[in-house]
Amino acid sequence: MTRAVRRRHEAHVRASNVFNDYSDAFKVTAGWQKSRTALAACVTEARRLFARQEQSIQDRRAAAEQIRAGRQSLRKGIAVIVKVGKLVTVDETTMATLQIPRSVSDVELLACARGLLNRVTPYADSFVAEGLPPGVLQSVQDRIDRFVAAKDEYAAARENFTAASESIRRTQARADLLVDALEAIVADTSEALPEVLPILRMAKRVGPRTQPVAEAPPIALRAA
């Protein structure tokens, strides 16, 4: 959550609290109550989206660690096949030309691992005869699958974060409109309740104060 988003949310919370605290004085129309309830719903929705955004960050970190570990594990599996392959000759076809990939992208690493399995699987018995543990080829296939799954989880986490961020933007834009509309109603009826307008304007301020604000009657504003 950026500082600007957090401060904007805090302003919406404070403004919603003011409207709730003075709700009895403004039960003028069902429409006003509808807007007040909608603002409270925006605040609740923003909190839910913040949690979703944080969860996506945690999911992305977990997936990144799985990718790191999977990359190392896959390279180890490739290495053991390639090194044993230097001992294998089948029908005058040598496997000594197999190579361990150096600095390559994940896409290239996966392509290399898949190509290697395609090349050596028909000769699995010959590799086992030269010392390759019988389950290694299947193990490498399993590592490929886990690596791909981790990459997919990482991409999904990023997409979820972006989607949550966009939803937060829309929710806060909606909250801004509701605060403005409700404030206009307060301003129109401020003669009946003159202390509310300065309290509201102080509450809806986004970010730190840049200038002193006139002292207003005390009111308990609940925290976000």
C-alpha positions as CSV (number, residue, x, y, z in Angstrom):
1,M,0.0,0.0,0.0
2,T,1.4,3.4,-1.0
3,R,1.5,6.3,1.4
4,A,-1.0,8.2,-0.8
5,V,-3.5,5.3,-0.9
6,R,-3.2,4.8,2.9
7,R,-3.7,8.5,3.7
8,R,-6.7,8.6,1.3
9,H,-8.2,5.6,3.1
10,E,-7.6,7.1,6.5
11,A,-9.5,10.3,5.3
12,H,-12.4,8.2,4.1
13,V,-12.5,6.4,7.5
14,R,-12.5,9.6,9.4
15,A,-15.2,11.2,7.2
16,S,-17.4,8.1,7.5
17,N,-17.1,8.2,11.2
18,V,-18.2,11.8,11.3
19,F,-21.3,11.0,9.2
20,N,-22.1,8.0,11.5
21,D,-21.6,10.0,14.7
22,Y,-24.0,12.7,13.4
23,S,-26.3,10.4,11.5
24,D,-29.4,11.2,13.7
25,A,-29.1,14.8,12.8
26,F,-29.1,14.1,9.1
27,K,-31.8,11.6,8.6
28,V,-33.4,13.8,6.1
29,T,-34.0,11.4,3.2
30,A,-33.6,7.8,2.5
31,G,-31.1,8.9,-0.2
32,W,-28.8,10.5,2.3
33,Q,-28.8,7.3,4.4
34,K,-28.1,5.3,1.3
35,S,-25.0,7.4,0.5
36,R,-23.8,7.2,4.1
37,T,-24.2,3.4,4.0
38,A,-22.4,3.3,0.6
39,L,-19.5,5.2,2.0
40,A,-19.2,2.8,4.9
41,A,-19.3,0.0,2.5
42,C,-16.5,1.5,0.4
43,V,-14.3,1.7,3.6
44,T,-15.0,-1.9,4.3
45,E,-14.3,-3.0,0.8
46,A,-11.0,-1.1,0.7
47,R,-9.9,-2.9,3.9
48,R,-10.8,-6.2,2.2
49,L,-8.8,-5.2,-0.9
50,F,-5.8,-4.2,1.2
51,A,-5.8,-7.7,2.7
52,R,-6.1,-9.3,-0.7
53,Q,-3.2,-7.1,-1.9
54,E,-1.0,-8.1,1.0
55,Q,-1.9,-11.8,0.5
56,S,-0.8,-11.5,-3.1
57,I,2.5,-10.1,-2.0
58,Q,3.0,-13.0,0.4
59,D,2.0,-15.5,-2.4
60,R,4.4,-13.9,-4.8
61,R,7.3,-14.1,-2.3
62,A,6.5,-17.8,-1.6
63,A,6.4,-18.5,-5.3
64,A,9.6,-16.7,-5.9
65,E,11.3,-18.9,-3.3
66,Q,9.9,-22.0,-4.9
67,I,11.2,-20.8,-8.3
68,R,14.6,-20.3,-6.9
69,A,14.7,-23.7,-5.2
70,G,13.1,-25.4,-8.3
71,R,15.7,-23.8,-10.6
72,Q,18.6,-25.3,-8.5
73,S,16.9,-28.6,-8.2
74,L,16.2,-28.8,-12.0
75,R,19.8,-28.0,-12.8
76,K,21.1,-30.7,-10.4
77,G,18.8,-33.3,-12.1
78,I,20.0,-32.2,-15.6
79,A,23.6,-32.4,-14.4
80,V,23.4,-36.0,-13.1
81,I,21.9,-37.2,-16.4
82,V,24.5,-35.3,-18.5
83,K,27.4,-36.6,-16.5
84,V,26.2,-40.2,-16.5
85,G,25.5,-39.8,-20.2
86,K,29.2,-39.4,-20.9
87,L,29.5,-43.1,-20.1
88,V,26.7,-44.2,-22.3
89,T,26.9,-45.4,-25.9
90,V,23.9,-47.0,-27.5
91,D,24.0,-48.5,-31.0
92,E,27.1,-46.5,-31.7
93,T,25.3,-43.4,-30.6
94,T,27.3,-41.5,-27.9
95,M,25.6,-39.5,-25.2
96,A,28.8,-37.7,-24.4
97,T,27.6,-34.6,-26.4
98,L,24.9,-33.9,-23.8
99,Q,25.6,-30.5,-22.1
100,I,24.6,-28.8,-18.9
101,P,23.0,-25.4,-19.6
102,R,25.0,-22.4,-18.3
103,S,23.5,-19.0,-17.7
104,V,20.1,-19.3,-19.4
105,S,16.6,-17.9,-18.8
106,D,13.9,-20.0,-17.1
107,V,12.2,-20.6,-20.5
108,E,15.5,-21.9,-21.9
109,L,16.2,-24.0,-18.8
110,L,12.8,-25.7,-19.2
111,A,13.3,-26.3,-22.9
112,C,16.7,-27.8,-22.2
113,A,15.3,-30.1,-19.5
114,R,12.4,-31.3,-21.7
115,G,14.7,-31.8,-24.7
116,L,17.1,-33.8,-22.5
117,L,14.4,-36.1,-21.3
118,N,13.1,-36.6,-24.9
119,R,16.7,-37.6,-25.9
120,V,17.6,-40.0,-23.1
121,T,14.2,-41.6,-22.1
122,P,14.4,-44.2,-24.9
123,Y,17.7,-45.3,-23.5
124,A,16.8,-45.2,-19.8
125,D,18.0,-48.8,-19.3
126,S,21.4,-48.0,-20.7
127,F,21.7,-45.0,-18.3
128,V,20.6,-47.1,-15.3
129,A,23.2,-49.7,-16.4
130,E,25.9,-47.0,-16.1
131,G,24.8,-46.0,-12.6
132,L,21.9,-43.5,-13.0
133,P,19.3,-44.2,-10.2
134,P,16.2,-45.6,-11.8
135,G,13.9,-42.8,-10.6
136,V,15.9,-39.9,-11.8
137,L,14.2,-39.4,-15.2
138,Q,10.8,-39.3,-13.6
139,S,12.1,-37.1,-10.8
140,V,13.4,-34.6,-13.4
141,Q,9.9,-34.6,-15.0
142,D,8.4,-33.9,-11.6
143,R,10.8,-31.1,-11.0
144,I,9.8,-29.6,-14.4
145,D,6.1,-29.7,-13.4
146,R,6.8,-28.1,-10.0
147,F,8.9,-25.4,-11.5
148,V,6.2,-24.6,-14.1
149,A,3.6,-24.6,-11.3
150,A,5.7,-22.1,-9.2
151,K,6.1,-19.9,-12.2
152,D,2.3,-19.9,-12.8
153,E,1.7,-19.1,-9.1
154,Y,4.1,-16.2,-9.3
155,A,2.3,-14.8,-12.4
156,A,-1.1,-15.3,-10.7
157,A,0.1,-13.5,-7.6
158,R,1.2,-10.5,-9.7
159,E,-2.1,-10.5,-11.5
160,N,-4.0,-10.6,-8.2
161,F,-2.0,-7.6,-6.9
162,T,-2.7,-5.6,-10.0
163,A,-6.4,-6.5,-9.9
164,A,-6.6,-5.5,-6.2
165,S,-4.8,-2.2,-6.9
166,E,-7.2,-1.3,-9.7
167,S,-10.2,-2.2,-7.5
168,I,-8.8,0.0,-4.7
169,R,-8.5,2.8,-7.1
170,R,-12.1,2.5,-8.2
171,T,-13.4,2.1,-4.6
172,Q,-11.5,5.1,-3.4
173,A,-12.8,7.2,-6.4
174,R,-16.3,6.1,-5.5
175,A,-15.7,7.1,-1.8
176,D,-14.5,10.5,-2.9
177,L,-17.7,11.1,-4.8
178,L,-19.8,10.0,-1.8
179,V,-17.9,12.2,0.7
180,D,-18.3,15.2,-1.6
181,A,-22.1,14.6,-2.0
182,L,-22.6,14.1,1.8
183,E,-20.5,17.1,2.6
184,A,-22.6,19.2,0.3
185,I,-25.7,18.1,2.3
186,V,-23.9,19.0,5.5
187,A,-23.0,22.4,4.2
188,D,-26.6,23.1,3.1
189,T,-27.8,22.2,6.6
190,S,-24.9,23.6,8.6
191,E,-27.1,26.4,10.2
192,A,-28.8,23.7,12.2
193,L,-25.5,22.0,13.2
194,P,-22.7,24.5,12.6
195,E,-20.0,22.5,14.3
196,V,-20.2,19.6,11.9
197,L,-18.8,21.2,8.8
198,P,-15.4,22.2,10.2
199,I,-15.1,18.8,11.9
200,L,-15.9,17.1,8.6
201,R,-13.4,19.2,6.6
202,M,-10.7,18.4,9.1
203,A,-11.6,14.7,9.0
204,K,-11.6,14.4,5.2
205,R,-8.2,16.1,4.8
206,V,-5.8,13.7,3.0
207,G,-2.2,13.7,4.4
208,P,-0.6,15.8,7.1
209,R,-1.7,19.4,7.7
210,T,0.3,22.1,6.0
211,Q,-1.4,25.0,7.8
212,P,-3.0,25.3,11.3
213,V,-6.6,24.4,11.4
214,A,-9.1,26.4,13.5
215,E,-10.0,24.6,16.7
216,A,-13.2,22.7,16.5
217,P,-15.4,21.2,19.2
218,P,-14.0,17.8,20.4
219,I,-15.4,14.7,18.9
220,A,-14.2,11.1,19.1
221,L,-12.9,10.0,15.7
222,R,-12.4,6.3,15.5
223,A,-9.1,5.0,14.0
224,A,-8.9,3.2,10.7
